[in-house]
Amino acid sequence: MLLQGREVAIVGGGPGGLTLARLLQMKGVRVKVYERDFNETARVQGATLDLHYESGLKAIKAAGLMDVLRRLTGRERIRGL
């Protein structure tokens, strides 16, 4: 992989940034995520996460995070999967 042995900086610790970080880590890439907010409750707004199967859900599944999504949403079955 082109990025192996390198360190990647990801700006933004939201759902997209953290999913990307996880996917890169699974490929052996060293990752640092930078987030300006102090904690998860510091900001009341934020971008939405696309949960269509061919985009957001596919990335979450590839990152091995479906169990986490199910636990956080309280839904055993996620539509489209």
Biopython code that builds the backbone (N, CA, C, O; Angstrom):
import numpy as np
from Bio.PDB.StructureBuilder import StructureBuilder

atoms = [
    (1, "MET", "N", (0.838, -1.173, 0.000)),
    (1, "MET", "CA", (0.000, 0.000, 0.000)),
    (1, "MET", "C", (0.882, 1.235, 0.000)),
    (1, "MET", "O", (1.910, 1.264, 0.677)),
    (2, "LEU", "N", (0.501, 2.231, -0.734)),
    (2, "LEU", "CA", (1.258, 3.467, -0.878)),
    (2, "LEU", "C", (1.518, 4.163, 0.452)),
    (2, "LEU", "O", (2.553, 4.810, 0.610)),
    (3, "LEU", "N", (0.606, 4.046, 1.408)),
    (3, "LEU", "CA", (0.716, 4.777, 2.670)),
    (3, "LEU", "C", (1.404, 3.990, 3.779)),
    (3, "LEU", "O", (1.627, 4.542, 4.856)),
    (4, "GLN", "N", (1.744, 2.740, 3.564)),
    (4, "GLN", "CA", (2.371, 1.956, 4.621)),
    (4, "GLN", "C", (3.708, 2.568, 5.004)),
    (4, "GLN", "O", (4.488, 2.988, 4.149)),
    (5, "GLY", "N", (3.956, 2.610, 6.309)),
    (5, "GLY", "CA", (5.187, 3.194, 6.803)),
    (5, "GLY", "C", (5.122, 4.701, 6.933)),
    (5, "GLY", "O", (6.113, 5.336, 7.294)),
    (6, "ARG", "N", (3.985, 5.274, 6.646)),
    (6, "ARG", "CA", (3.803, 6.724, 6.753)),
    (6, "ARG", "C", (2.781, 7.030, 7.830)),
    (6, "ARG", "O", (2.045, 6.155, 8.286)),
    (7, "GLU", "N", (2.756, 8.292, 8.224)),
    (7, "GLU", "CA", (1.764, 8.742, 9.185)),
    (7, "GLU", "C", (0.812, 9.691, 8.473)),
    (7, "GLU", "O", (1.242, 10.597, 7.759)),
    (8, "VAL", "N", (-0.480, 9.477, 8.672)),
    (8, "VAL", "CA", (-1.515, 10.275, 8.017)),
    (8, "VAL", "C", (-2.234, 11.108, 9.067)),
    (8, "VAL", "O", (-2.610, 10.603, 10.124)),
    (9, "ALA", "N", (-2.422, 12.388, 8.767)),
    (9, "ALA", "CA", (-3.192, 13.271, 9.638)),
    (9, "ALA", "C", (-4.590, 13.418, 9.062)),
    (9, "ALA", "O", (-4.756, 13.696, 7.874)),
    (10, "ILE", "N", (-5.592, 13.229, 9.911)),
    (10, "ILE", "CA", (-6.982, 13.416, 9.515)),
    (10, "ILE", "C", (-7.526, 14.567, 10.350)),
    (10, "ILE", "O", (-7.466, 14.538, 11.579)),
    (11, "VAL", "N", (-8.053, 15.572, 9.675)),
    (11, "VAL", "CA", (-8.604, 16.732, 10.359)),
    (11, "VAL", "C", (-10.102, 16.530, 10.481)),
    (11, "VAL", "O", (-10.824, 16.533, 9.484)),
    (12, "GLY", "N", (-10.560, 16.355, 11.709)),
    (12, "GLY", "CA", (-11.976, 16.156, 11.977)),
    (12, "GLY", "C", (-12.232, 14.800, 12.591)),
    (12, "GLY", "O", (-11.964, 13.767, 11.978)),
    (13, "GLY", "N", (-12.749, 14.806, 13.796)),
    (13, "GLY", "CA", (-13.019, 13.563, 14.521)),
    (13, "GLY", "C", (-14.482, 13.183, 14.518)),
    (13, "GLY", "O", (-14.971, 12.562, 15.462)),
    (14, "GLY", "N", (-15.186, 13.555, 13.455)),
    (14, "GLY", "CA", (-16.584, 13.156, 13.329)),
    (14, "GLY", "C", (-16.691, 11.750, 12.770)),
    (14, "GLY", "O", (-15.687, 11.048, 12.646)),
    (15, "PRO", "N", (-17.900, 11.337, 12.434)),
    (15, "PRO", "CA", (-18.095, 9.980, 11.915)),
    (15, "PRO", "C", (-17.251, 9.661, 10.680)),
    (15, "PRO", "O", (-16.694, 8.568, 10.578)),
    (16, "GLY", "N", (-17.153, 10.593, 9.758)),
    (16, "GLY", "CA", (-16.366, 10.344, 8.545)),
    (16, "GLY", "C", (-14.881, 10.229, 8.830)),
    (16, "GLY", "O", (-14.227, 9.309, 8.339)),
    (17, "GLY", "N", (-14.337, 11.154, 9.619)),
    (17, "GLY", "CA", (-12.914, 11.138, 9.942)),
    (17, "GLY", "C", (-12.508, 9.911, 10.740)),
    (17, "GLY", "O", (-11.460, 9.315, 10.492)),
    (18, "LEU", "N", (-13.347, 9.539, 11.700)),
    (18, "LEU", "CA", (-13.017, 8.372, 12.518)),
    (18, "LEU", "C", (-13.151, 7.061, 11.753)),
    (18, "LEU", "O", (-12.386, 6.123, 11.976)),
    (19, "THR", "N", (-14.134, 7.001, 10.844)),
    (19, "THR", "CA", (-14.267, 5.792, 10.019)),
    (19, "THR", "C", (-13.070, 5.668, 9.092)),
    (19, "THR", "O", (-12.528, 4.575, 8.927)),
    (20, "LEU", "N", (-12.648, 6.776, 8.483)),
    (20, "LEU", "CA", (-11.458, 6.761, 7.630)),
    (20, "LEU", "C", (-10.233, 6.339, 8.435)),
    (20, "LEU", "O", (-9.426, 5.539, 7.961)),
    (21, "ALA", "N", (-10.089, 6.867, 9.638)),
    (21, "ALA", "CA", (-8.949, 6.498, 10.480)),
    (21, "ALA", "C", (-8.943, 4.995, 10.747)),
    (21, "ALA", "O", (-7.895, 4.354, 10.667)),
    (22, "ARG", "N", (-10.081, 4.445, 11.057)),
    (22, "ARG", "CA", (-10.177, 3.005, 11.327)),
    (22, "ARG", "C", (-9.814, 2.182, 10.097)),
    (22, "ARG", "O", (-9.075, 1.202, 10.197)),
    (23, "LEU", "N", (-10.335, 2.580, 8.937)),
    (23, "LEU", "CA", (-10.029, 1.844, 7.699)),
    (23, "LEU", "C", (-8.536, 1.881, 7.399)),
    (23, "LEU", "O", (-7.966, 0.865, 7.001)),
    (24, "LEU", "N", (-7.897, 3.020, 7.580)),
    (24, "LEU", "CA", (-6.459, 3.130, 7.335)),
    (24, "LEU", "C", (-5.669, 2.306, 8.345)),
    (24, "LEU", "O", (-4.691, 1.654, 7.979)),
    (25, "GLN", "N", (-6.083, 2.328, 9.623)),
    (25, "GLN", "CA", (-5.403, 1.532, 10.635)),
    (25, "GLN", "C", (-5.467, 0.049, 10.303)),
    (25, "GLN", "O", (-4.506, -0.685, 10.534)),
    (26, "MET", "N", (-6.589, -0.390, 9.766)),
    (26, "MET", "CA", (-6.740, -1.798, 9.398)),
    (26, "MET", "C", (-5.772, -2.197, 8.289)),
    (26, "MET", "O", (-5.469, -3.377, 8.117)),
    (27, "LYS", "N", (-5.288, -1.208, 7.535)),
    (27, "LYS", "CA", (-4.311, -1.465, 6.464)),
    (27, "LYS", "C", (-2.878, -1.228, 6.930)),
    (27, "LYS", "O", (-1.949, -1.277, 6.123)),
    (28, "GLY", "N", (-2.690, -0.971, 8.229)),
    (28, "GLY", "CA", (-1.355, -0.805, 8.771)),
    (28, "GLY", "C", (-0.806, 0.611, 8.700)),
    (28, "GLY", "O", (0.397, 0.808, 8.871)),
    (29, "VAL", "N", (-1.647, 1.589, 8.455)),
    (29, "VAL", "CA", (-1.212, 2.980, 8.357)),
    (29, "VAL", "C", (-1.294, 3.620, 9.743)),
    (29, "VAL", "O", (-2.278, 3.438, 10.460)),
    (30, "ARG", "N", (-0.258, 4.370, 10.114)),
    (30, "ARG", "CA", (-0.294, 5.126, 11.374)),
    (30, "ARG", "C", (-1.128, 6.378, 11.149)),
    (30, "ARG", "O", (-0.907, 7.103, 10.179)),
    (31, "VAL", "N", (-2.071, 6.636, 12.024)),
    (31, "VAL", "CA", (-3.034, 7.722, 11.848)),
    (31, "VAL", "C", (-3.089, 8.595, 13.095)),
    (31, "VAL", "O", (-3.059, 8.096, 14.220)),
    (32, "LYS", "N", (-3.171, 9.911, 12.878)),
    (32, "LYS", "CA", (-3.459, 10.860, 13.958)),
    (32, "LYS", "C", (-4.689, 11.642, 13.535)),
    (32, "LYS", "O", (-4.749, 12.179, 12.429)),
    (33, "VAL", "N", (-5.668, 11.700, 14.426)),
    (33, "VAL", "CA", (-6.903, 12.439, 14.168)),
    (33, "VAL", "C", (-6.861, 13.720, 14.996)),
    (33, "VAL", "O", (-6.617, 13.687, 16.202)),
    (34, "TYR", "N", (-7.103, 14.841, 14.333)),
    (34, "TYR", "CA", (-7.122, 16.138, 14.999)),
    (34, "TYR", "C", (-8.552, 16.665, 15.032)),
    (34, "TYR", "O", (-9.228, 16.731, 14.006)),
    (35, "GLU", "N", (-8.993, 17.034, 16.213)),
    (35, "GLU", "CA", (-10.344, 17.564, 16.404)),
    (35, "GLU", "C", (-10.236, 18.800, 17.276)),
    (35, "GLU", "O", (-9.569, 18.768, 18.310)),
    (36, "ARG", "N", (-10.874, 19.880, 16.883)),
    (36, "ARG", "CA", (-10.761, 21.123, 17.654)),
    (36, "ARG", "C", (-11.704, 21.170, 18.855)),
    (36, "ARG", "O", (-11.423, 21.875, 19.825)),
    (37, "ASP", "N", (-12.802, 20.443, 18.811)),
    (37, "ASP", "CA", (-13.748, 20.467, 19.919)),
    (37, "ASP", "C", (-13.185, 19.711, 21.115)),
    (37, "ASP", "O", (-12.515, 18.691, 20.952)),
    (38, "PHE", "N", (-13.453, 20.205, 22.300)),
    (38, "PHE", "CA", (-12.923, 19.640, 23.531)),
    (38, "PHE", "C", (-13.445, 18.228, 23.791)),
    (38, "PHE", "O", (-12.692, 17.352, 24.216)),
    (39, "ASN", "N", (-14.747, 18.010, 23.532)),
    (39, "ASN", "CA", (-15.333, 16.678, 23.703)),
    (39, "ASN", "C", (-16.575, 16.565, 22.817)),
    (39, "ASN", "O", (-16.907, 17.496, 22.083)),
    (40, "GLU", "N", (-17.260, 15.416, 22.890)),
    (40, "GLU", "CA", (-18.378, 15.158, 21.984)),
    (40, "GLU", "C", (-19.594, 16.044, 22.249)),
    (40, "GLU", "O", (-20.483, 16.119, 21.401)),
    (41, "THR", "N", (-19.658, 16.707, 23.385)),
    (41, "THR", "CA", (-20.800, 17.573, 23.684)),
    (41, "THR", "C", (-20.488, 19.054, 23.488)),
    (41, "THR", "O", (-21.342, 19.900, 23.755)),
    (42, "ALA", "N", (-19.288, 19.381, 23.030)),
    (42, "ALA", "CA", (-18.878, 20.784, 22.900)),
    (42, "ALA", "C", (-19.618, 21.507, 21.786)),
    (42, "ALA", "O", (-19.761, 22.728, 21.841)),
    (43, "ARG", "N", (-20.084, 20.802, 20.796)),
    (43, "ARG", "CA", (-20.767, 21.422, 19.665)),
    (43, "ARG", "C", (-22.124, 20.755, 19.487)),
    (43, "ARG", "O", (-22.236, 19.531, 19.549)),
    (44, "VAL", "N", (-23.142, 21.560, 19.267)),
    (44, "VAL", "CA", (-24.481, 20.990, 19.116)),
    (44, "VAL", "C", (-24.830, 20.727, 17.661)),
    (44, "VAL", "O", (-25.834, 20.067, 17.390)),
    (45, "GLN", "N", (-24.054, 21.211, 16.731)),
    (45, "GLN", "CA", (-24.327, 20.959, 15.325)),
    (45, "GLN", "C", (-23.262, 20.027, 14.764)),
    (45, "GLN", "O", (-22.296, 19.677, 15.443)),
    (46, "GLY", "N", (-23.452, 19.647, 13.558)),
    (46, "GLY", "CA", (-22.480, 18.803, 12.890)),
    (46, "GLY", "C", (-23.062, 18.301, 11.589)),
    (46, "GLY", "O", (-24.263, 18.412, 11.342)),
    (47, "ALA", "N", (-22.210, 17.757, 10.776)),
    (47, "ALA", "CA", (-22.658, 17.229, 9.493)),
    (47, "ALA", "C", (-23.365, 15.898, 9.708)),
    (47, "ALA", "O", (-23.140, 15.209, 10.703)),
    (48, "THR", "N", (-24.213, 15.557, 8.768)),
    (48, "THR", "CA", (-24.893, 14.267, 8.846)),
    (48, "THR", "C", (-24.003, 13.174, 8.269)),
    (48, "THR", "O", (-23.099, 13.443, 7.478)),
    (49, "LEU", "N", (-24.269, 11.968, 8.667)),
    (49, "LEU", "CA", (-23.548, 10.822, 8.138)),
    (49, "LEU", "C", (-24.467, 10.096, 7.176)),
    (49, "LEU", "O", (-25.573, 9.703, 7.547)),
    (50, "ASP", "N", (-24.025, 9.917, 5.961)),
    (50, "ASP", "CA", (-24.795, 9.211, 4.935)),
    (50, "ASP", "C", (-24.810, 7.734, 5.287)),
    (50, "ASP", "O", (-23.760, 7.095, 5.340)),
    (51, "LEU", "N", (-25.997, 7.189, 5.527)),
    (51, "LEU", "CA", (-26.095, 5.786, 5.896)),
    (51, "LEU", "C", (-26.739, 4.938, 4.803)),
    (51, "LEU", "O", (-27.364, 3.919, 5.095)),
    (52, "HIS", "N", (-26.590, 5.354, 3.550)),
    (52, "HIS", "CA", (-27.012, 4.501, 2.448)),
    (52, "HIS", "C", (-26.013, 3.351, 2.337)),
    (52, "HIS", "O", (-24.836, 3.518, 2.656)),
    (53, "TYR", "N", (-26.476, 2.192, 1.889)),
    (53, "TYR", "CA", (-25.600, 1.023, 1.874)),
    (53, "TYR", "C", (-24.354, 1.235, 1.018)),
    (53, "TYR", "O", (-23.253, 0.888, 1.447)),
    (54, "GLU", "N", (-24.501, 1.789, -0.168)),
    (54, "GLU", "CA", (-23.357, 1.898, -1.084)),
    (54, "GLU", "C", (-22.355, 2.972, -0.681)),
    (54, "GLU", "O", (-21.353, 3.162, -1.371)),
    (55, "SER", "N", (-22.595, 3.667, 0.400)),
    (55, "SER", "CA", (-21.639, 4.689, 0.822)),
    (55, "SER", "C", (-21.347, 4.537, 2.316)),
    (55, "SER", "O", (-20.439, 3.795, 2.689)),
    (56, "GLY", "N", (-22.091, 5.218, 3.164)),
    (56, "GLY", "CA", (-21.784, 5.235, 4.592)),
    (56, "GLY", "C", (-21.802, 3.881, 5.264)),
    (56, "GLY", "O", (-20.855, 3.533, 5.970)),
    (57, "LEU", "N", (-22.861, 3.102, 5.063)),
    (57, "LEU", "CA", (-22.944, 1.789, 5.710)),
    (57, "LEU", "C", (-21.871, 0.833, 5.206)),
    (57, "LEU", "O", (-21.355, 0.011, 5.964)),
    (58, "LYS", "N", (-21.544, 0.944, 3.941)),
    (58, "LYS", "CA", (-20.501, 0.084, 3.380)),
    (58, "LYS", "C", (-19.152, 0.373, 4.049)),
    (58, "LYS", "O", (-18.388, -0.546, 4.343)),
    (59, "ALA", "N", (-18.872, 1.655, 4.283)),
    (59, "ALA", "CA", (-17.619, 2.033, 4.947)),
    (59, "ALA", "C", (-17.615, 1.583, 6.401)),
    (59, "ALA", "O", (-16.597, 1.101, 6.899)),
    (60, "ILE", "N", (-18.740, 1.734, 7.082)),
    (60, "ILE", "CA", (-18.833, 1.317, 8.486)),
    (60, "ILE", "C", (-18.657, -0.193, 8.602)),
    (60, "ILE", "O", (-17.983, -0.674, 9.513)),
    (61, "LYS", "N", (-19.258, -0.937, 7.687)),
    (61, "LYS", "CA", (-19.112, -2.395, 7.690)),
    (61, "LYS", "C", (-17.666, -2.798, 7.411)),
    (61, "LYS", "O", (-17.130, -3.687, 8.072)),
    (62, "ALA", "N", (-17.033, -2.142, 6.430)),
    (62, "ALA", "CA", (-15.640, -2.456, 6.092)),
    (62, "ALA", "C", (-14.697, -2.153, 7.248)),
    (62, "ALA", "O", (-13.660, -2.800, 7.400)),
    (63, "ALA", "N", (-15.063, -1.163, 8.066)),
    (63, "ALA", "CA", (-14.235, -0.793, 9.216)),
    (63, "ALA", "C", (-14.497, -1.690, 10.427)),
    (63, "ALA", "O", (-13.865, -1.521, 11.470)),
    (64, "GLY", "N", (-15.422, -2.638, 10.293)),
    (64, "GLY", "CA", (-15.722, -3.546, 11.391)),
    (64, "GLY", "C", (-16.477, -2.876, 12.526)),
    (64, "GLY", "O", (-16.350, -3.268, 13.686)),
    (65, "LEU", "N", (-17.272, -1.854, 12.183)),
    (65, "LEU", "CA", (-17.959, -1.073, 13.209)),
    (65, "LEU", "C", (-19.467, -1.293, 13.261)),
    (65, "LEU", "O", (-20.171, -0.529, 13.922)),
    (66, "MET", "N", (-19.982, -2.319, 12.581)),
    (66, "MET", "CA", (-21.427, -2.543, 12.573)),
    (66, "MET", "C", (-21.971, -2.868, 13.961)),
    (66, "MET", "O", (-23.055, -2.407, 14.316)),
    (67, "ASP", "N", (-21.244, -3.648, 14.748)),
    (67, "ASP", "CA", (-21.714, -3.969, 16.099)),
    (67, "ASP", "C", (-21.809, -2.710, 16.958)),
    (67, "ASP", "O", (-22.726, -2.569, 17.767)),
    (68, "VAL", "N", (-20.861, -1.807, 16.776)),
    (68, "VAL", "CA", (-20.886, -0.543, 17.508)),
    (68, "VAL", "C", (-22.100, 0.278, 17.073)),
    (68, "VAL", "O", (-22.796, 0.848, 17.914)),
    (69, "LEU", "N", (-22.357, 0.343, 15.768)),
    (69, "LEU", "CA", (-23.513, 1.082, 15.260)),
    (69, "LEU", "C", (-24.812, 0.498, 15.812)),
    (69, "LEU", "O", (-25.703, 1.237, 16.231)),
    (70, "ARG", "N", (-24.914, -0.809, 15.810)),
    (70, "ARG", "CA", (-26.119, -1.456, 16.348)),
    (70, "ARG", "C", (-26.301, -1.139, 17.830)),
    (70, "ARG", "O", (-27.408, -0.849, 18.282)),
    (71, "ARG", "N", (-25.212, -1.198, 18.572)),
    (71, "ARG", "CA", (-25.297, -0.923, 20.001)),
    (71, "ARG", "C", (-25.696, 0.537, 20.263)),
    (71, "ARG", "O", (-26.528, 0.808, 21.129)),
    (72, "LEU", "N", (-25.108, 1.465, 19.519)),
    (72, "LEU", "CA", (-25.397, 2.878, 19.743)),
    (72, "LEU", "C", (-26.797, 3.279, 19.296)),
    (72, "LEU", "O", (-27.407, 4.171, 19.887)),
    (73, "THR", "N", (-27.310, 2.625, 18.258)),
    (73, "THR", "CA", (-28.640, 2.969, 17.760)),
    (73, "THR", "C", (-29.733, 2.161, 18.437)),
    (73, "THR", "O", (-30.909, 2.520, 18.362)),
    (74, "GLY", "N", (-29.354, 1.069, 19.101)),
    (74, "GLY", "CA", (-30.343, 0.205, 19.730)),
    (74, "GLY", "C", (-31.124, -0.628, 18.713)),
    (74, "GLY", "O", (-32.188, -1.161, 19.025)),
    (75, "ARG", "N", (-30.595, -0.736, 17.507)),
    (75, "ARG", "CA", (-31.268, -1.495, 16.458)),
    (75, "ARG", "C", (-30.462, -2.721, 16.104)),
    (75, "ARG", "O", (-29.291, -2.627, 15.738)),
    (76, "GLU", "N", (-31.099, -3.874, 16.216)),
    (76, "GLU", "CA", (-30.417, -5.122, 15.858)),
    (76, "GLU", "C", (-30.263, -5.231, 14.350)),
    (76, "GLU", "O", (-29.219, -5.655, 13.855)),
    (77, "ARG", "N", (-31.303, -4.849, 13.624)),
    (77, "ARG", "CA", (-31.271, -4.941, 12.159)),
    (77, "ARG", "C", (-31.139, -3.557, 11.569)),
    (77, "ARG", "O", (-31.940, -2.672, 11.870)),
    (78, "ILE", "N", (-30.141, -3.362, 10.736)),
    (78, "ILE", "CA", (-29.933, -2.105, 10.028)),
    (78, "ILE", "C", (-30.439, -2.281, 8.607)),
    (78, "ILE", "O", (-29.971, -3.172, 7.898)),
    (79, "ARG", "N", (-31.371, -1.464, 8.178)),
    (79, "ARG", "CA", (-31.964, -1.592, 6.848)),
    (79, "ARG", "C", (-30.896, -1.492, 5.765)),
    (79, "ARG", "O", (-30.033, -0.616, 5.810)),
    (80, "GLY", "N", (-30.961, -2.375, 4.819)),
    (80, "GLY", "CA", (-30.004, -2.388, 3.717)),
    (80, "GLY", "C", (-28.895, -3.409, 3.906)),
    (80, "GLY", "O", (-28.113, -3.660, 2.989)),
    (81, "LEU", "N", (-28.827, -3.995, 5.089)),
    (81, "LEU", "CA", (-27.787, -4.999, 5.342)),
    (81, "LEU", "C", (-28.385, -6.333, 5.674)),
    (81, "LEU", "O", (-27.655, -7.294, 5.915)),
]
sb = StructureBuilder()
sb.init_structure("model")
sb.init_model(0)
sb.init_chain("A")
sb.init_seg("    ")
for serial, (resi, resn, name, xyz) in enumerate(atoms, 1):
    if name == "N":
        sb.init_residue(resn, " ", resi, " ")
    sb.init_atom(name, np.array(xyz, "f"), 0.0, 1.0, " ", f" {name:<3s}", serial, name[0])
structure = sb.get_structure()
